[in-house]
Amino acid sequence: MFTTFRGGNSGAWQVISISPVKGEALKPVAALSITHADAISLPLLPSQTSWRLAGVASHVRYVERTEKIALVAAQAGLGRPEATHGALIPIRKNAAWWDMTQNERRRIFEDKSRHIADSLKYLPAIARQLYHSRDLGEPFDFLTWFEYAPEHAQSFEDLVGGLRETEEWSYVEREVDVRVVKVA
């Protein structure tokens, strides 16, 4: 199942900001739409879409069994009525990251950067889904979608701020932070 994020004139999410964290930004848009389908969704009218990013939710990578159990137990699902704030954070890592073996990436991801261990404390207040895009020829390797209630906005800032201070983030060559609110 493919998930497609389209930035354009209409969608269920109003775009509040699009900020380049590292590298080039995405074009400014008013809204974000999200579709889930058996194929990558193209815009109905190309003139209404400024950009399209697609990915596939896959199995959880770089985790050990105990970490996976902890994540599944703590995670909330997407689409909760109170989660009216969201963020789409597309990321592309550099060639040095992809030149490493999976075990080497795991050591940086968890053993050094503590990506999972440090993120667990923000669950279930912040729900997230990671979409893989690298093998689809997309401009980003990963698309991470987050949803949270307004009262958890500072927790979300703490979460992304902490992740951006890790060794893992030093391998990021492009990251864009798209903030949205649910259209009533």
PyMOL CGO cylinders between C-alpha atoms (Angstrom):
from pymol import cmd
from pymol.cgo import CYLINDER

trace = [
    CYLINDER, 0.00, 0.00, 0.00, 1.42, 3.36, -1.07, 0.3, 1, 1, 1, 1, 1, 1,
    CYLINDER, 1.42, 3.36, -1.07, 0.88, 6.58, 0.83, 0.3, 1, 1, 1, 1, 1, 1,
    CYLINDER, 0.88, 6.58, 0.83, 1.04, 9.78, -1.15, 0.3, 1, 1, 1, 1, 1, 1,
    CYLINDER, 1.04, 9.78, -1.15, 1.39, 13.25, 0.37, 0.3, 1, 1, 1, 1, 1, 1,
    CYLINDER, 1.39, 13.25, 0.37, 0.38, 16.04, -2.01, 0.3, 1, 1, 1, 1, 1, 1,
    CYLINDER, 0.38, 16.04, -2.01, 1.08, 19.68, -1.31, 0.3, 1, 1, 1, 1, 1, 1,
    CYLINDER, 1.08, 19.68, -1.31, -1.29, 22.00, -3.12, 0.3, 1, 1, 1, 1, 1, 1,
    CYLINDER, -1.29, 22.00, -3.12, -4.39, 24.16, -2.91, 0.3, 1, 1, 1, 1, 1, 1,
    CYLINDER, -4.39, 24.16, -2.91, -6.67, 21.73, -1.07, 0.3, 1, 1, 1, 1, 1, 1,
    CYLINDER, -6.67, 21.73, -1.07, -6.50, 18.91, 1.43, 0.3, 1, 1, 1, 1, 1, 1,
    CYLINDER, -6.50, 18.91, 1.43, -7.57, 17.78, 4.88, 0.3, 1, 1, 1, 1, 1, 1,
    CYLINDER, -7.57, 17.78, 4.88, -4.58, 19.51, 6.49, 0.3, 1, 1, 1, 1, 1, 1,
    CYLINDER, -4.58, 19.51, 6.49, -3.85, 23.26, 6.37, 0.3, 1, 1, 1, 1, 1, 1,
    CYLINDER, -3.85, 23.26, 6.37, -0.13, 23.96, 6.02, 0.3, 1, 1, 1, 1, 1, 1,
    CYLINDER, -0.13, 23.96, 6.02, 1.15, 26.31, 8.74, 0.3, 1, 1, 1, 1, 1, 1,
    CYLINDER, 1.15, 26.31, 8.74, 4.82, 26.28, 7.76, 0.3, 1, 1, 1, 1, 1, 1,
    CYLINDER, 4.82, 26.28, 7.76, 7.37, 24.62, 5.50, 0.3, 1, 1, 1, 1, 1, 1,
    CYLINDER, 7.37, 24.62, 5.50, 10.90, 24.98, 6.84, 0.3, 1, 1, 1, 1, 1, 1,
    CYLINDER, 10.90, 24.98, 6.84, 14.09, 23.63, 5.32, 0.3, 1, 1, 1, 1, 1, 1,
    CYLINDER, 14.09, 23.63, 5.32, 16.07, 22.10, 8.20, 0.3, 1, 1, 1, 1, 1, 1,
    CYLINDER, 16.07, 22.10, 8.20, 18.93, 21.00, 5.96, 0.3, 1, 1, 1, 1, 1, 1,
    CYLINDER, 18.93, 21.00, 5.96, 19.13, 21.48, 2.22, 0.3, 1, 1, 1, 1, 1, 1,
    CYLINDER, 19.13, 21.48, 2.22, 16.48, 22.72, -0.15, 0.3, 1, 1, 1, 1, 1, 1,
    CYLINDER, 16.48, 22.72, -0.15, 12.89, 23.42, 0.96, 0.3, 1, 1, 1, 1, 1, 1,
    CYLINDER, 12.89, 23.42, 0.96, 9.68, 22.26, -0.69, 0.3, 1, 1, 1, 1, 1, 1,
    CYLINDER, 9.68, 22.26, -0.69, 7.54, 24.78, -2.58, 0.3, 1, 1, 1, 1, 1, 1,
    CYLINDER, 7.54, 24.78, -2.58, 5.09, 26.68, -0.37, 0.3, 1, 1, 1, 1, 1, 1,
    CYLINDER, 5.09, 26.68, -0.37, 1.54, 25.30, -0.43, 0.3, 1, 1, 1, 1, 1, 1,
    CYLINDER, 1.54, 25.30, -0.43, -1.74, 26.03, 1.37, 0.3, 1, 1, 1, 1, 1, 1,
    CYLINDER, -1.74, 26.03, 1.37, -2.78, 22.46, 2.10, 0.3, 1, 1, 1, 1, 1, 1,
    CYLINDER, -2.78, 22.46, 2.10, -1.68, 18.84, 2.37, 0.3, 1, 1, 1, 1, 1, 1,
    CYLINDER, -1.68, 18.84, 2.37, -3.68, 15.83, 1.27, 0.3, 1, 1, 1, 1, 1, 1,
    CYLINDER, -3.68, 15.83, 1.27, -2.84, 12.22, 2.10, 0.3, 1, 1, 1, 1, 1, 1,
    CYLINDER, -2.84, 12.22, 2.10, -4.01, 9.18, 0.15, 0.3, 1, 1, 1, 1, 1, 1,
    CYLINDER, -4.01, 9.18, 0.15, -3.48, 5.47, 0.74, 0.3, 1, 1, 1, 1, 1, 1,
    CYLINDER, -3.48, 5.47, 0.74, -3.81, 3.26, -2.34, 0.3, 1, 1, 1, 1, 1, 1,
    CYLINDER, -3.81, 3.26, -2.34, -2.39, 0.30, -4.23, 0.3, 1, 1, 1, 1, 1, 1,
    CYLINDER, -2.39, 0.30, -4.23, -0.51, 2.72, -6.50, 0.3, 1, 1, 1, 1, 1, 1,
    CYLINDER, -0.51, 2.72, -6.50, 1.15, 6.10, -6.08, 0.3, 1, 1, 1, 1, 1, 1,
    CYLINDER, 1.15, 6.10, -6.08, -1.60, 8.69, -6.39, 0.3, 1, 1, 1, 1, 1, 1,
    CYLINDER, -1.60, 8.69, -6.39, -1.17, 11.34, -9.02, 0.3, 1, 1, 1, 1, 1, 1,
    CYLINDER, -1.17, 11.34, -9.02, -2.94, 14.69, -8.76, 0.3, 1, 1, 1, 1, 1, 1,
    CYLINDER, -2.94, 14.69, -8.76, -6.35, 14.89, -10.39, 0.3, 1, 1, 1, 1, 1, 1,
    CYLINDER, -6.35, 14.89, -10.39, -5.39, 18.30, -11.75, 0.3, 1, 1, 1, 1, 1, 1,
    CYLINDER, -5.39, 18.30, -11.75, -1.62, 18.90, -11.92, 0.3, 1, 1, 1, 1, 1, 1,
    CYLINDER, -1.62, 18.90, -11.92, -2.21, 22.65, -11.56, 0.3, 1, 1, 1, 1, 1, 1,
    CYLINDER, -2.21, 22.65, -11.56, -3.59, 22.05, -8.04, 0.3, 1, 1, 1, 1, 1, 1,
    CYLINDER, -3.59, 22.05, -8.04, -0.48, 20.22, -6.78, 0.3, 1, 1, 1, 1, 1, 1,
    CYLINDER, -0.48, 20.22, -6.78, 2.93, 21.81, -6.23, 0.3, 1, 1, 1, 1, 1, 1,
    CYLINDER, 2.93, 21.81, -6.23, 4.66, 18.63, -5.06, 0.3, 1, 1, 1, 1, 1, 1,
    CYLINDER, 4.66, 18.63, -5.06, 3.99, 14.96, -4.43, 0.3, 1, 1, 1, 1, 1, 1,
    CYLINDER, 3.99, 14.96, -4.43, 5.90, 12.62, -2.12, 0.3, 1, 1, 1, 1, 1, 1,
    CYLINDER, 5.90, 12.62, -2.12, 5.17, 8.91, -1.89, 0.3, 1, 1, 1, 1, 1, 1,
    CYLINDER, 5.17, 8.91, -1.89, 6.29, 6.07, 0.33, 0.3, 1, 1, 1, 1, 1, 1,
    CYLINDER, 6.29, 6.07, 0.33, 5.47, 2.63, 1.63, 0.3, 1, 1, 1, 1, 1, 1,
    CYLINDER, 5.47, 2.63, 1.63, 4.95, 1.64, 5.25, 0.3, 1, 1, 1, 1, 1, 1,
    CYLINDER, 4.95, 1.64, 5.25, 7.22, -1.34, 5.72, 0.3, 1, 1, 1, 1, 1, 1,
    CYLINDER, 7.22, -1.34, 5.72, 8.39, -3.60, 8.50, 0.3, 1, 1, 1, 1, 1, 1,
    CYLINDER, 8.39, -3.60, 8.50, 10.19, -1.91, 11.38, 0.3, 1, 1, 1, 1, 1, 1,
    CYLINDER, 10.19, -1.91, 11.38, 13.95, -1.83, 10.76, 0.3, 1, 1, 1, 1, 1, 1,
    CYLINDER, 13.95, -1.83, 10.76, 16.97, -1.47, 13.04, 0.3, 1, 1, 1, 1, 1, 1,
    CYLINDER, 16.97, -1.47, 13.04, 15.07, -2.82, 16.04, 0.3, 1, 1, 1, 1, 1, 1,
    CYLINDER, 15.07, -2.82, 16.04, 15.57, -5.77, 18.33, 0.3, 1, 1, 1, 1, 1, 1,
    CYLINDER, 15.57, -5.77, 18.33, 12.62, -7.86, 19.53, 0.3, 1, 1, 1, 1, 1, 1,
    CYLINDER, 12.62, -7.86, 19.53, 12.35, -6.15, 22.96, 0.3, 1, 1, 1, 1, 1, 1,
    CYLINDER, 12.35, -6.15, 22.96, 12.37, -2.72, 21.31, 0.3, 1, 1, 1, 1, 1, 1,
    CYLINDER, 12.37, -2.72, 21.31, 9.67, -3.75, 18.85, 0.3, 1, 1, 1, 1, 1, 1,
    CYLINDER, 9.67, -3.75, 18.85, 7.48, -5.04, 21.67, 0.3, 1, 1, 1, 1, 1, 1,
    CYLINDER, 7.48, -5.04, 21.67, 7.95, -1.78, 23.59, 0.3, 1, 1, 1, 1, 1, 1,
    CYLINDER, 7.95, -1.78, 23.59, 7.12, 0.32, 20.51, 0.3, 1, 1, 1, 1, 1, 1,
    CYLINDER, 7.12, 0.32, 20.51, 3.97, -1.66, 19.70, 0.3, 1, 1, 1, 1, 1, 1,
    CYLINDER, 3.97, -1.66, 19.70, 2.79, -1.44, 23.32, 0.3, 1, 1, 1, 1, 1, 1,
    CYLINDER, 2.79, -1.44, 23.32, 3.34, 2.34, 23.55, 0.3, 1, 1, 1, 1, 1, 1,
    CYLINDER, 3.34, 2.34, 23.55, 2.33, 3.58, 20.09, 0.3, 1, 1, 1, 1, 1, 1,
    CYLINDER, 2.33, 3.58, 20.09, -0.99, 5.22, 19.37, 0.3, 1, 1, 1, 1, 1, 1,
    CYLINDER, -0.99, 5.22, 19.37, -2.66, 4.92, 16.01, 0.3, 1, 1, 1, 1, 1, 1,
    CYLINDER, -2.66, 4.92, 16.01, -3.01, 7.71, 13.51, 0.3, 1, 1, 1, 1, 1, 1,
    CYLINDER, -3.01, 7.71, 13.51, -6.34, 9.44, 13.01, 0.3, 1, 1, 1, 1, 1, 1,
    CYLINDER, -6.34, 9.44, 13.01, -7.24, 10.09, 16.65, 0.3, 1, 1, 1, 1, 1, 1,
    CYLINDER, -7.24, 10.09, 16.65, -9.85, 12.90, 16.85, 0.3, 1, 1, 1, 1, 1, 1,
    CYLINDER, -9.85, 12.90, 16.85, -7.80, 14.90, 19.38, 0.3, 1, 1, 1, 1, 1, 1,
    CYLINDER, -7.80, 14.90, 19.38, -4.65, 14.79, 17.19, 0.3, 1, 1, 1, 1, 1, 1,
    CYLINDER, -4.65, 14.79, 17.19, -5.36, 17.93, 15.17, 0.3, 1, 1, 1, 1, 1, 1,
    CYLINDER, -5.36, 17.93, 15.17, -1.70, 18.92, 14.70, 0.3, 1, 1, 1, 1, 1, 1,
    CYLINDER, -1.70, 18.92, 14.70, 0.68, 17.14, 12.41, 0.3, 1, 1, 1, 1, 1, 1,
    CYLINDER, 0.68, 17.14, 12.41, 4.08, 17.22, 10.79, 0.3, 1, 1, 1, 1, 1, 1,
    CYLINDER, 4.08, 17.22, 10.79, 5.46, 15.68, 7.64, 0.3, 1, 1, 1, 1, 1, 1,
    CYLINDER, 5.46, 15.68, 7.64, 9.23, 15.39, 7.83, 0.3, 1, 1, 1, 1, 1, 1,
    CYLINDER, 9.23, 15.39, 7.83, 10.86, 14.04, 4.67, 0.3, 1, 1, 1, 1, 1, 1,
    CYLINDER, 10.86, 14.04, 4.67, 14.54, 13.09, 5.06, 0.3, 1, 1, 1, 1, 1, 1,
    CYLINDER, 14.54, 13.09, 5.06, 17.30, 12.06, 2.69, 0.3, 1, 1, 1, 1, 1, 1,
    CYLINDER, 17.30, 12.06, 2.69, 20.51, 10.62, 4.14, 0.3, 1, 1, 1, 1, 1, 1,
    CYLINDER, 20.51, 10.62, 4.14, 23.90, 10.89, 2.48, 0.3, 1, 1, 1, 1, 1, 1,
    CYLINDER, 23.90, 10.89, 2.48, 25.92, 8.25, 0.63, 0.3, 1, 1, 1, 1, 1, 1,
    CYLINDER, 25.92, 8.25, 0.63, 28.08, 7.54, 3.70, 0.3, 1, 1, 1, 1, 1, 1,
    CYLINDER, 28.08, 7.54, 3.70, 24.94, 6.30, 5.53, 0.3, 1, 1, 1, 1, 1, 1,
    CYLINDER, 24.94, 6.30, 5.53, 23.94, 3.98, 2.70, 0.3, 1, 1, 1, 1, 1, 1,
    CYLINDER, 23.94, 3.98, 2.70, 27.52, 2.70, 2.24, 0.3, 1, 1, 1, 1, 1, 1,
    CYLINDER, 27.52, 2.70, 2.24, 27.40, 1.20, 5.74, 0.3, 1, 1, 1, 1, 1, 1,
    CYLINDER, 27.40, 1.20, 5.74, 26.07, -2.26, 6.48, 0.3, 1, 1, 1, 1, 1, 1,
    CYLINDER, 26.07, -2.26, 6.48, 22.73, -2.57, 8.25, 0.3, 1, 1, 1, 1, 1, 1,
    CYLINDER, 22.73, -2.57, 8.25, 24.56, -3.55, 11.47, 0.3, 1, 1, 1, 1, 1, 1,
    CYLINDER, 24.56, -3.55, 11.47, 26.73, -0.42, 11.27, 0.3, 1, 1, 1, 1, 1, 1,
    CYLINDER, 26.73, -0.42, 11.27, 23.64, 1.74, 10.73, 0.3, 1, 1, 1, 1, 1, 1,
    CYLINDER, 23.64, 1.74, 10.73, 21.93, 0.01, 13.67, 0.3, 1, 1, 1, 1, 1, 1,
    CYLINDER, 21.93, 0.01, 13.67, 24.86, 0.88, 15.97, 0.3, 1, 1, 1, 1, 1, 1,
    CYLINDER, 24.86, 0.88, 15.97, 24.51, 4.55, 15.08, 0.3, 1, 1, 1, 1, 1, 1,
    CYLINDER, 24.51, 4.55, 15.08, 20.69, 4.52, 15.03, 0.3, 1, 1, 1, 1, 1, 1,
    CYLINDER, 20.69, 4.52, 15.03, 20.18, 2.98, 18.45, 0.3, 1, 1, 1, 1, 1, 1,
    CYLINDER, 20.18, 2.98, 18.45, 23.40, 2.18, 20.29, 0.3, 1, 1, 1, 1, 1, 1,
    CYLINDER, 23.40, 2.18, 20.29, 24.84, 5.68, 19.83, 0.3, 1, 1, 1, 1, 1, 1,
    CYLINDER, 24.84, 5.68, 19.83, 21.87, 7.92, 18.97, 0.3, 1, 1, 1, 1, 1, 1,
    CYLINDER, 21.87, 7.92, 18.97, 19.26, 6.05, 21.09, 0.3, 1, 1, 1, 1, 1, 1,
    CYLINDER, 19.26, 6.05, 21.09, 16.59, 6.82, 18.50, 0.3, 1, 1, 1, 1, 1, 1,
    CYLINDER, 16.59, 6.82, 18.50, 14.09, 4.29, 19.86, 0.3, 1, 1, 1, 1, 1, 1,
    CYLINDER, 14.09, 4.29, 19.86, 14.91, 4.46, 23.58, 0.3, 1, 1, 1, 1, 1, 1,
    CYLINDER, 14.91, 4.46, 23.58, 14.75, 8.25, 23.73, 0.3, 1, 1, 1, 1, 1, 1,
    CYLINDER, 14.75, 8.25, 23.73, 11.60, 8.44, 21.55, 0.3, 1, 1, 1, 1, 1, 1,
    CYLINDER, 11.60, 8.44, 21.55, 9.56, 6.00, 23.66, 0.3, 1, 1, 1, 1, 1, 1,
    CYLINDER, 9.56, 6.00, 23.66, 8.89, 8.62, 26.34, 0.3, 1, 1, 1, 1, 1, 1,
    CYLINDER, 8.89, 8.62, 26.34, 6.89, 10.68, 23.79, 0.3, 1, 1, 1, 1, 1, 1,
    CYLINDER, 6.89, 10.68, 23.79, 4.50, 7.82, 23.03, 0.3, 1, 1, 1, 1, 1, 1,
    CYLINDER, 4.50, 7.82, 23.03, 1.49, 7.54, 22.90, 0.3, 1, 1, 1, 1, 1, 1,
    CYLINDER, 1.49, 7.54, 22.90, 1.02, 11.35, 22.95, 0.3, 1, 1, 1, 1, 1, 1,
    CYLINDER, 1.02, 11.35, 22.95, 2.71, 11.57, 19.55, 0.3, 1, 1, 1, 1, 1, 1,
    CYLINDER, 2.71, 11.57, 19.55, 1.68, 9.06, 16.91, 0.3, 1, 1, 1, 1, 1, 1,
    CYLINDER, 1.68, 9.06, 16.91, 3.93, 8.43, 13.94, 0.3, 1, 1, 1, 1, 1, 1,
    CYLINDER, 3.93, 8.43, 13.94, 4.32, 6.39, 10.80, 0.3, 1, 1, 1, 1, 1, 1,
    CYLINDER, 4.32, 6.39, 10.80, 7.49, 5.98, 8.78, 0.3, 1, 1, 1, 1, 1, 1,
    CYLINDER, 7.49, 5.98, 8.78, 7.25, 5.55, 5.01, 0.3, 1, 1, 1, 1, 1, 1,
    CYLINDER, 7.25, 5.55, 5.01, 10.17, 4.27, 2.94, 0.3, 1, 1, 1, 1, 1, 1,
    CYLINDER, 10.17, 4.27, 2.94, 10.76, 6.08, -0.35, 0.3, 1, 1, 1, 1, 1, 1,
    CYLINDER, 10.76, 6.08, -0.35, 14.36, 5.43, -1.34, 0.3, 1, 1, 1, 1, 1, 1,
    CYLINDER, 14.36, 5.43, -1.34, 13.68, 2.40, -3.53, 0.3, 1, 1, 1, 1, 1, 1,
    CYLINDER, 13.68, 2.40, -3.53, 10.79, 4.18, -5.27, 0.3, 1, 1, 1, 1, 1, 1,
    CYLINDER, 10.79, 4.18, -5.27, 13.06, 6.77, -6.87, 0.3, 1, 1, 1, 1, 1, 1,
    CYLINDER, 13.06, 6.77, -6.87, 11.60, 9.53, -4.72, 0.3, 1, 1, 1, 1, 1, 1,
    CYLINDER, 11.60, 9.53, -4.72, 13.59, 12.64, -3.74, 0.3, 1, 1, 1, 1, 1, 1,
    CYLINDER, 13.59, 12.64, -3.74, 13.67, 11.57, -0.06, 0.3, 1, 1, 1, 1, 1, 1,
    CYLINDER, 13.67, 11.57, -0.06, 14.62, 8.27, 1.59, 0.3, 1, 1, 1, 1, 1, 1,
    CYLINDER, 14.62, 8.27, 1.59, 12.00, 8.49, 4.34, 0.3, 1, 1, 1, 1, 1, 1,
    CYLINDER, 12.00, 8.49, 4.34, 8.78, 10.35, 5.00, 0.3, 1, 1, 1, 1, 1, 1,
    CYLINDER, 8.78, 10.35, 5.00, 7.79, 10.51, 8.64, 0.3, 1, 1, 1, 1, 1, 1,
    CYLINDER, 7.79, 10.51, 8.64, 4.23, 11.54, 9.46, 0.3, 1, 1, 1, 1, 1, 1,
    CYLINDER, 4.23, 11.54, 9.46, 3.42, 12.65, 13.01, 0.3, 1, 1, 1, 1, 1, 1,
    CYLINDER, 3.42, 12.65, 13.01, 0.07, 13.50, 14.64, 0.3, 1, 1, 1, 1, 1, 1,
    CYLINDER, 0.07, 13.50, 14.64, -0.50, 14.96, 18.09, 0.3, 1, 1, 1, 1, 1, 1,
    CYLINDER, -0.50, 14.96, 18.09, -2.94, 17.02, 20.14, 0.3, 1, 1, 1, 1, 1, 1,
    CYLINDER, -2.94, 17.02, 20.14, -2.20, 20.76, 20.54, 0.3, 1, 1, 1, 1, 1, 1,
    CYLINDER, -2.20, 20.76, 20.54, -1.27, 20.28, 24.21, 0.3, 1, 1, 1, 1, 1, 1,
    CYLINDER, -1.27, 20.28, 24.21, 1.59, 17.99, 23.11, 0.3, 1, 1, 1, 1, 1, 1,
    CYLINDER, 1.59, 17.99, 23.11, 3.17, 20.51, 20.73, 0.3, 1, 1, 1, 1, 1, 1,
    CYLINDER, 3.17, 20.51, 20.73, 6.12, 21.17, 23.07, 0.3, 1, 1, 1, 1, 1, 1,
    CYLINDER, 6.12, 21.17, 23.07, 6.72, 17.44, 23.49, 0.3, 1, 1, 1, 1, 1, 1,
    CYLINDER, 6.72, 17.44, 23.49, 6.87, 17.16, 19.71, 0.3, 1, 1, 1, 1, 1, 1,
    CYLINDER, 6.87, 17.16, 19.71, 9.42, 20.01, 19.57, 0.3, 1, 1, 1, 1, 1, 1,
    CYLINDER, 9.42, 20.01, 19.57, 11.48, 18.24, 22.24, 0.3, 1, 1, 1, 1, 1, 1,
    CYLINDER, 11.48, 18.24, 22.24, 11.32, 14.95, 20.32, 0.3, 1, 1, 1, 1, 1, 1,
    CYLINDER, 11.32, 14.95, 20.32, 12.48, 16.33, 16.96, 0.3, 1, 1, 1, 1, 1, 1,
    CYLINDER, 12.48, 16.33, 16.96, 15.01, 18.63, 18.61, 0.3, 1, 1, 1, 1, 1, 1,
    CYLINDER, 15.01, 18.63, 18.61, 16.58, 15.70, 20.44, 0.3, 1, 1, 1, 1, 1, 1,
    CYLINDER, 16.58, 15.70, 20.44, 16.73, 13.54, 17.31, 0.3, 1, 1, 1, 1, 1, 1,
    CYLINDER, 16.73, 13.54, 17.31, 18.42, 16.35, 15.37, 0.3, 1, 1, 1, 1, 1, 1,
    CYLINDER, 18.42, 16.35, 15.37, 21.21, 16.47, 17.97, 0.3, 1, 1, 1, 1, 1, 1,
    CYLINDER, 21.21, 16.47, 17.97, 22.23, 12.82, 17.53, 0.3, 1, 1, 1, 1, 1, 1,
    CYLINDER, 22.23, 12.82, 17.53, 25.06, 11.28, 15.55, 0.3, 1, 1, 1, 1, 1, 1,
    CYLINDER, 25.06, 11.28, 15.55, 22.47, 9.69, 13.26, 0.3, 1, 1, 1, 1, 1, 1,
    CYLINDER, 22.47, 9.69, 13.26, 21.30, 13.14, 12.13, 0.3, 1, 1, 1, 1, 1, 1,
    CYLINDER, 21.30, 13.14, 12.13, 24.83, 14.01, 10.96, 0.3, 1, 1, 1, 1, 1, 1,
    CYLINDER, 24.83, 14.01, 10.96, 24.13, 11.70, 7.99, 0.3, 1, 1, 1, 1, 1, 1,
    CYLINDER, 24.13, 11.70, 7.99, 21.09, 13.74, 6.90, 0.3, 1, 1, 1, 1, 1, 1,
    CYLINDER, 21.09, 13.74, 6.90, 21.74, 15.78, 3.74, 0.3, 1, 1, 1, 1, 1, 1,
    CYLINDER, 21.74, 15.78, 3.74, 18.19, 17.05, 3.25, 0.3, 1, 1, 1, 1, 1, 1,
    CYLINDER, 18.19, 17.05, 3.25, 15.33, 17.50, 5.69, 0.3, 1, 1, 1, 1, 1, 1,
    CYLINDER, 15.33, 17.50, 5.69, 12.18, 19.59, 5.42, 0.3, 1, 1, 1, 1, 1, 1,
    CYLINDER, 12.18, 19.59, 5.42, 9.75, 20.23, 8.28, 0.3, 1, 1, 1, 1, 1, 1,
    CYLINDER, 9.75, 20.23, 8.28, 6.12, 20.68, 7.14, 0.3, 1, 1, 1, 1, 1, 1,
    CYLINDER, 6.12, 20.68, 7.14, 3.72, 21.65, 9.96, 0.3, 1, 1, 1, 1, 1, 1,
    CYLINDER, 3.72, 21.65, 9.96, -0.02, 21.27, 9.54, 0.3, 1, 1, 1, 1, 1, 1,
    CYLINDER, -0.02, 21.27, 9.54, -3.33, 21.53, 11.39, 0.3, 1, 1, 1, 1, 1, 1,
    CYLINDER, -3.33, 21.53, 11.39, -6.46, 19.51, 10.62, 0.3, 1, 1, 1, 1, 1, 1,
    CYLINDER, -6.46, 19.51, 10.62, -9.08, 21.42, 8.65, 0.3, 1, 1, 1, 1, 1, 1,
    CYLINDER, -9.08, 21.42, 8.65, -12.34, 21.52, 10.62, 0.3, 1, 1, 1, 1, 1, 1,
]
cmd.load_cgo(trace, "trace")
